[in-house]
Amino acid sequence: MTLRFRHETLVLPFRDPFRIARAMDEGDRAITVILELWETDDGPSGLVGLGEGFPDAYYGETPATIAAVLPLLLKAVGPSAATLGEAAGAGDLEACRAALARAGETMDAALGHNGAAKCAVDIALHDLVAKRLGLPLADLLGLSRVIPPTDFTIGIDRPDAVAERAARAGRFPALKIKVGGPADLETLEAVRRVYEGPIRVDANTGWQPEQGAALLPELARLGVELVEQPFPAHRLDQLRWLQERSPLPIVADESAVTIRDLENLEGVVAGVNVKLAKCGGVGAAKRMLEQARRSGFRTFLGCMEETSVGIAASAAVASLAEWVDLDGCLLLADEPFEGLQLREDCRWRLGDGPGLGVARRAGSATASA
């Protein structure tokens, strides 16, 4: 399997402003990179694997860095791609799984960090192989298609604006409220007045220790289910300090980038948030979630503000998570892909079609950066 590729940077406006504590000056649009991967013999008119990498400057990535390293990553996975072609042609599922795992290992050996770029390649490889085998992605991974429902996330804004959006999202079984702004408690009180279900709060490193400790009794009173990343990523001492005082699980996100971070988080926090764009793709997320469960962590599967490409890939591993936050494509005003469906119970429907099960929507007018 000799691979060719092309990529596109998409600029996608949000339905509502979406701001988080560590990026308060942003929030009107998402910028993501879509990768198309195909075999030389087929050309782009044949089977095409779709991938997505959402670059977050917090992790040192931009659309430009993804564009720069994609050729290096695809060159590195070349030998694994050849094995994949042979295994897929023979219908050898186990050999395909092994070759996909080796491709992920090869990317890690070739280049440090750059999780979003690796994510785009990894998802596209999995999608292409699943299509060659005629299998849904979850079946290629050997995972259940029965997955938890997703919550819905609301960014930092005025308390009344957040409450209005919470009321609109009342069908979701849980809401994730971004905090770390100027009126956290007032915001949560306003949400609780219009929404009866569990609330999850995510400070995105925006709190100070004493502030977090003082809020804990109020969070418990308001029915908050968990607290995500209250302090800076490197301050594991602060995370441990708060978890020791907290009746609620503290979940690491910015502190839990790849599987290599799990060991240092043992005994520090109750849970970890795994995201494909951080750890390097669907294969890496599967391995990280499985290791997290073995290590006794409660597992949260999250996302960036991705299209259905990234969300469909994430949904394929969602059976390994206790909590699911896969709403990225729902935040977008103009979703450029189709095929992924949210059921009435807010679970993503994992269909019987091959691969991710998504395709570019005809006539989608999406700006490219």
Backbone torsions as a table, in degrees:
resi	resn	phi	psi	omega
1	MET	NA	101.6	174.3
2	THR	-93.6	129.2	-168.9
3	LEU	-105.0	141.1	167.4
4	ARG	-119.1	159.2	-177.5
5	PHE	-151.6	161.9	166.8
6	ARG	-146.9	154.4	-179.1
7	HIS	-135.4	159.2	-178.5
8	GLU	-143.2	135.0	175.0
9	THR	-94.9	123.7	-177.9
10	LEU	-107.2	137.3	175.2
11	VAL	-111.1	115.1	-168.6
12	LEU	-124.0	115.9	178.9
13	PRO	-68.6	148.5	175.2
14	PHE	-82.6	156.0	172.4
15	ARG	-66.0	-44.8	178.9
16	ASP	-128.3	155.5	175.0
17	PRO	-53.8	140.2	-176.5
18	PHE	-134.0	100.6	-177.1
19	ARG	-121.2	145.3	177.3
20	ILE	-125.1	166.8	-170.3
21	ALA	-61.7	-36.5	-176.7
22	ARG	-92.1	7.7	177.8
23	ALA	-149.5	55.9	-174.3
24	MET	-68.1	-19.8	-178.9
25	ASP	-87.4	-0.9	177.6
26	GLU	-109.2	178.3	172.4
27	GLY	135.0	5.8	179.9
28	ASP	-104.0	-12.4	-177.2
29	ARG	-157.2	156.4	173.0
30	ALA	-107.6	146.3	176.4
31	ILE	-125.2	119.9	-175.2
32	THR	-138.0	162.6	-176.8
33	VAL	-118.6	126.6	177.6
34	ILE	-104.2	132.6	179.2
35	LEU	-114.1	135.4	171.6
36	GLU	-114.2	133.5	-174.7
37	LEU	-130.9	131.9	178.1
38	TRP	-146.9	163.9	178.2
39	GLU	-83.0	145.0	-177.6
40	THR	-55.1	-43.3	-176.0
41	ASP	-65.6	-31.5	-178.8
42	ASP	-80.4	-37.6	-170.0
43	GLY	72.3	170.2	-176.9
44	PRO	-66.4	-11.3	177.1
45	SER	-82.9	-9.4	177.5
46	GLY	-91.9	-147.8	177.9
47	LEU	-68.4	133.0	-179.5
48	VAL	-126.7	128.9	174.6
49	GLY	-90.3	130.4	178.9
50	LEU	-98.8	138.9	174.4
51	GLY	-139.0	163.5	178.7
52	GLU	-143.2	138.2	173.8
53	GLY	-129.9	119.5	-179.1
54	PHE	-97.2	107.6	-176.4
55	PRO	-79.2	128.9	177.9
56	ASP	-119.3	119.9	-177.8
57	ALA	-60.6	-24.3	177.5
58	TYR	-58.9	-34.1	179.3
59	TYR	-97.4	12.9	174.9
60	GLY	83.0	20.2	-177.1
61	GLU	-120.1	145.5	175.2
62	THR	-138.3	169.1	173.0
63	PRO	-55.5	-35.0	-179.4
64	ALA	-67.6	-40.2	178.9
65	THR	-66.5	-37.8	178.1
66	ILE	-62.5	-46.8	179.0
67	ALA	-59.1	-36.1	-177.4
68	ALA	-70.6	-36.7	-173.1
69	VAL	-97.4	-12.0	179.5
70	LEU	-55.9	-46.1	178.8
71	PRO	-59.8	-38.4	179.0
72	LEU	-64.5	-44.5	-179.1
73	LEU	-65.6	-41.7	-178.7
74	LEU	-70.3	-32.7	173.8
75	LYS	-65.2	-40.2	-179.1
76	ALA	-64.1	-36.7	-177.5
77	VAL	-86.2	3.2	-178.2
78	GLY	-51.2	-51.7	179.4
79	PRO	-60.4	-39.3	177.3
80	SER	-66.1	-35.4	178.9
81	ALA	-63.6	-37.5	177.6
82	ALA	-63.0	-43.7	177.2
83	THR	-64.2	-39.0	178.5
84	LEU	-60.6	-43.0	179.7
85	GLY	-59.6	-43.6	179.6
86	GLU	-66.4	-44.9	-177.8
87	ALA	-66.3	-41.7	179.5
88	ALA	-67.0	-39.5	178.0
89	GLY	-62.3	-32.9	179.0
90	ALA	-87.3	-4.7	-178.0
91	GLY	70.4	25.2	-177.1
92	ASP	-88.2	96.2	-174.2
93	LEU	-63.2	-45.6	-177.5
94	GLU	-65.3	-38.1	177.6
95	ALA	-66.1	-36.4	176.5
96	CYS	-63.9	-44.4	179.3
97	ARG	-61.3	-42.5	-179.8
98	ALA	-65.7	-41.1	-179.1
99	ALA	-68.2	-36.3	176.8
100	LEU	-65.1	-40.4	177.1
101	ALA	-63.5	-41.0	178.5
102	ARG	-64.7	-36.3	177.9
103	ALA	-61.5	-41.7	176.8
104	GLY	-63.4	-42.9	178.5
105	GLU	-63.4	-38.2	-179.3
106	THR	-66.1	-40.2	177.4
107	MET	-63.1	-42.2	178.7
108	ASP	-63.1	-37.9	179.5
109	ALA	-70.7	-31.6	-176.1
110	ALA	-78.9	-28.9	-171.2
111	LEU	-154.7	130.1	175.7
112	GLY	-80.7	156.5	176.0
113	HIS	57.8	-142.4	178.4
114	ASN	54.0	45.7	-176.4
115	GLY	-61.6	-36.2	-178.1
116	ALA	-69.5	-40.3	177.9
117	ALA	-64.0	-44.3	177.1
118	LYS	-63.0	-36.7	179.4
119	CYS	-60.0	-45.6	-179.6
120	ALA	-59.5	-45.0	179.9
121	VAL	-66.7	-45.2	-177.1
122	ASP	-62.8	-45.8	179.3
123	ILE	-63.1	-44.5	-178.5
124	ALA	-62.9	-40.2	176.7
125	LEU	-62.2	-45.9	179.5
126	HIS	-62.6	-41.3	-179.4
127	ASP	-64.6	-43.3	-178.8
128	LEU	-65.1	-44.4	179.9
129	VAL	-66.5	-42.1	178.5
130	ALA	-61.3	-38.5	177.1
131	LYS	-66.8	-39.5	177.3
132	ARG	-61.6	-37.3	-178.7
133	LEU	-85.2	-12.6	-177.5
134	GLY	72.9	31.3	-176.1
135	LEU	-118.7	144.3	167.0
136	PRO	-61.5	153.7	-175.8
137	LEU	-59.8	-40.9	180.0
138	ALA	-60.4	-37.1	178.9
139	ASP	-69.4	-38.9	175.4
140	LEU	-58.6	-38.6	-179.4
141	LEU	-79.2	-12.3	-177.6
142	GLY	74.6	30.8	-176.8
143	LEU	-115.3	159.3	-180.0
144	SER	-70.0	147.6	173.0
145	ARG	-90.5	1.1	175.6
146	VAL	-89.1	113.9	-172.2
147	ILE	-129.3	157.9	176.9
148	PRO	-68.6	160.5	175.2
149	PRO	-73.1	155.8	175.9
150	THR	-88.0	149.8	167.9
151	ASP	-84.6	-174.5	176.0
152	PHE	-132.4	136.8	-172.6
153	THR	-104.7	139.3	177.8
154	ILE	-125.3	128.6	-176.4
155	GLY	-78.3	174.1	-179.2
156	ILE	-69.2	132.4	177.9
157	ASP	-163.8	-172.4	174.0
158	ARG	-60.7	145.6	-179.0
159	PRO	-53.5	-40.2	-179.3
160	ASP	-68.0	-35.1	178.3
161	ALA	-68.8	-41.8	177.5
162	VAL	-63.2	-42.3	179.9
163	ALA	-63.8	-38.6	178.4
164	GLU	-63.1	-41.2	177.9
165	ARG	-69.7	-35.2	176.7
166	ALA	-62.6	-41.0	178.4
167	ALA	-63.4	-39.3	178.5
168	ARG	-65.9	-29.4	-177.7
169	ALA	-94.9	22.0	-174.1
170	GLY	-61.8	-17.9	179.8
171	ARG	-72.5	-20.3	-175.6
172	PHE	-76.7	143.1	-175.8
173	PRO	-73.2	-11.9	175.3
174	ALA	-156.5	151.4	174.5
175	LEU	-118.0	140.8	173.7
176	LYS	-107.6	118.8	-175.7
177	ILE	-107.4	122.4	176.2
178	LYS	-73.1	130.4	179.3
179	VAL	-127.2	-174.9	-173.9
180	GLY	100.5	11.6	177.0
181	GLY	-99.4	-162.3	-173.8
182	PRO	-81.3	-10.5	-172.6
183	ALA	-143.5	54.0	-173.6
184	ASP	-61.7	-52.2	-176.5
185	LEU	-65.1	-41.8	177.7
186	GLU	-61.2	-39.6	178.1
187	THR	-62.8	-47.1	-178.5
188	LEU	-66.1	-37.2	175.2
189	GLU	-60.9	-42.6	-179.8
190	ALA	-65.5	-39.0	177.2
191	VAL	-65.0	-43.6	-178.1
192	ARG	-62.6	-28.4	179.0
193	ARG	-68.6	-22.9	-176.5
194	VAL	-115.5	-4.7	-174.1
195	TYR	-139.7	130.1	-174.1
196	GLU	-98.7	-14.2	-173.4
197	GLY	-81.8	-177.5	178.9
198	PRO	-62.4	142.8	176.5
199	ILE	-114.9	133.3	173.9
200	ARG	-112.4	135.0	-179.1
201	VAL	-114.4	141.3	-177.7
202	ASP	-131.9	111.8	-177.2
203	ALA	-90.1	-9.4	178.2
204	ASN	44.9	49.5	175.9
205	THR	71.7	13.9	-168.7
206	GLY	-91.8	-1.2	-178.4
207	TRP	-100.6	163.9	167.8
208	GLN	-104.7	154.3	-174.2
209	PRO	-54.5	-51.2	-177.5
210	GLU	-64.1	-34.4	176.5
211	GLN	-62.8	-46.3	179.5
212	GLY	-62.4	-43.7	-179.4
213	ALA	-64.0	-39.8	-180.0
214	ALA	-66.6	-29.8	-178.8
215	LEU	-80.0	-20.8	-172.8
216	LEU	-53.7	-49.2	179.7
217	PRO	-60.5	-36.8	178.9
218	GLU	-68.7	-38.3	177.8
219	LEU	-63.4	-43.3	177.9
220	ALA	-62.8	-41.5	179.2
221	ARG	-61.4	-36.4	-176.7
222	LEU	-84.8	2.5	177.8
223	GLY	78.2	28.8	175.7
224	VAL	-70.9	137.3	-173.7
225	GLU	-91.4	-34.1	-178.2
226	LEU	-159.1	162.5	176.9
227	VAL	-123.5	122.0	-176.4
228	GLU	-104.2	130.1	173.3
229	GLN	36.4	68.9	-179.6
230	PRO	-72.2	-26.7	-171.2
231	PHE	-124.1	168.7	-178.7
232	PRO	-54.5	151.2	-172.0
233	ALA	-57.1	-37.8	-174.9
234	HIS	-84.1	-7.3	-176.3
235	ARG	-90.3	66.7	178.0
236	LEU	-64.3	-29.2	177.9
237	ASP	-63.1	-40.1	178.4
238	GLN	-69.5	-39.5	177.8
239	LEU	-62.2	-43.9	178.2
240	ARG	-62.4	-43.2	-179.7
241	TRP	-58.3	-44.1	-179.2
242	LEU	-72.4	-40.3	179.8
243	GLN	-60.9	-36.5	179.1
244	GLU	-64.7	-23.6	-178.1
245	ARG	-103.9	-1.8	-169.8
246	SER	-102.4	131.7	170.5
247	PRO	-78.0	-8.5	-179.2
248	LEU	-106.5	149.3	175.5
249	PRO	-67.7	133.5	171.0
250	ILE	-94.3	130.3	-175.8
251	VAL	-115.0	126.6	177.9
252	ALA	-84.1	133.8	175.0
253	ASP	-121.8	-73.6	178.7
254	GLU	-61.5	-20.6	176.2
255	SER	-85.9	-9.6	-175.7
256	ALA	-121.9	76.3	-174.5
257	VAL	-85.1	-51.6	-179.2
258	THR	-129.3	176.0	-179.4
259	ILE	-59.4	-26.1	-179.0
260	ARG	-68.9	-17.1	179.9
261	ASP	-83.1	-14.4	-172.5
262	LEU	-63.9	-41.4	-176.2
263	GLU	-58.7	-43.2	-178.6
264	ASN	-70.5	-16.6	-178.7
265	LEU	-93.3	-7.1	178.7
266	GLU	-65.1	130.0	-177.3
267	GLY	78.7	1.0	-179.2
268	VAL	-101.4	-50.0	-178.3
269	VAL	-130.4	163.4	179.7
270	ALA	-83.1	-29.0	-173.9
271	GLY	-143.2	167.2	178.0
272	VAL	-133.8	144.4	177.1
273	ASN	-103.2	114.2	-179.7
274	VAL	-97.4	131.3	177.1
275	LYS	-131.5	136.2	-178.4
276	LEU	-59.4	-39.4	-176.7
277	ALA	-71.0	-18.7	175.5
278	LYS	-85.7	-49.4	-167.6
279	CYS	-87.8	-16.5	174.4
280	GLY	117.3	17.0	173.5
281	GLY	123.5	-173.7	-173.7
282	VAL	-71.5	-39.1	177.5
283	GLY	-65.9	-43.8	178.5
284	ALA	-64.6	-38.2	179.1
285	ALA	-65.8	-40.5	177.6
286	LYS	-60.1	-45.9	-179.4
287	ARG	-65.9	-38.8	-178.3
288	MET	-69.5	-41.9	178.2
289	LEU	-64.2	-42.4	179.9
290	GLU	-64.3	-41.1	178.8
291	GLN	-68.1	-39.6	178.8
292	ALA	-60.3	-41.7	178.6
293	ARG	-65.3	-41.5	178.3
294	ARG	-63.3	-32.0	-177.9
295	SER	-84.6	-0.7	175.7
296	GLY	90.5	9.0	177.3
297	PHE	-78.3	149.0	165.1
298	ARG	-79.2	138.7	-169.4
299	THR	-108.9	132.5	178.4
300	PHE	-122.2	128.1	176.0
301	LEU	-107.2	115.4	-176.9
302	GLY	-114.0	-172.0	-177.4
303	CYS	-152.8	170.5	166.4
304	MET	-96.4	-167.2	179.8
305	GLU	-88.5	65.8	-171.2
306	GLU	-91.8	166.5	171.4
307	THR	-79.0	-176.5	178.1
308	SER	-63.0	-20.2	177.6
309	VAL	-63.1	-54.2	179.3
310	GLY	-66.9	-36.8	-178.8
311	ILE	-70.2	-39.3	177.8
312	ALA	-63.2	-40.4	177.6
313	ALA	-64.0	-42.9	178.8
314	SER	-64.4	-41.0	-179.1
315	ALA	-60.6	-28.2	-179.5
316	ALA	-65.8	-22.4	178.0
317	VAL	-108.5	7.3	-172.8
318	ALA	-68.4	-18.1	178.0
319	SER	-65.5	-16.1	180.0
320	LEU	-87.9	-2.4	-175.0
321	ALA	-109.3	146.6	173.0
322	GLU	-81.3	-43.7	178.4
323	TRP	-115.3	142.6	-178.1
324	VAL	-128.9	130.6	177.0
325	ASP	-129.5	77.4	-176.0
326	LEU	-119.4	68.9	-175.6
327	ASP	-119.6	10.9	-173.3
328	GLY	-53.0	-47.3	-177.5
329	CYS	-70.2	-21.9	178.2
330	LEU	-74.4	-17.3	179.9
331	LEU	-82.9	-12.4	-173.4
332	LEU	-86.7	142.1	178.2
333	ALA	-75.3	-27.3	-176.9
334	ASP	-140.0	94.5	179.1
335	GLU	-76.4	117.9	-175.0
336	PRO	-83.6	-1.7	-179.8
337	PHE	-122.0	158.1	179.5
338	GLU	-134.9	163.2	178.0
339	GLY	120.8	-31.2	178.9
340	LEU	-86.3	128.2	-175.3
341	GLN	-122.2	137.9	175.8
342	LEU	-97.1	123.4	-178.7
343	ARG	-74.5	170.8	-180.0
344	GLU	-60.7	-29.9	180.0
345	ASP	-88.0	13.1	176.5
346	CYS	67.0	25.3	170.4
347	ARG	-100.7	137.7	175.1
348	TRP	-69.7	134.6	-179.8
349	ARG	-82.9	117.3	176.4
350	LEU	-94.5	107.4	-171.4
351	GLY	-81.6	-174.6	-178.1
352	ASP	-94.1	-6.6	-178.5
353	GLY	-72.2	162.1	-177.0
354	PRO	-74.4	148.0	175.2
355	GLY	72.3	-147.6	-178.5
356	LEU	-68.2	-29.9	-177.9
357	GLY	81.6	19.9	178.3
358	VAL	-126.2	155.1	179.3
359	ALA	-147.2	158.7	178.5
360	ARG	-62.9	132.0	-179.6
361	ARG	-75.0	129.5	-178.8
362	ALA	-60.9	132.0	177.0
363	GLY	79.0	7.8	179.4
364	SER	-67.2	123.6	-178.9
365	ALA	-100.2	90.8	-176.0
366	THR	-116.6	129.8	179.4
367	ALA	-69.0	143.9	174.3
368	SER	-109.6	137.9	179.0
369	ALA	-77.3	NA	NA
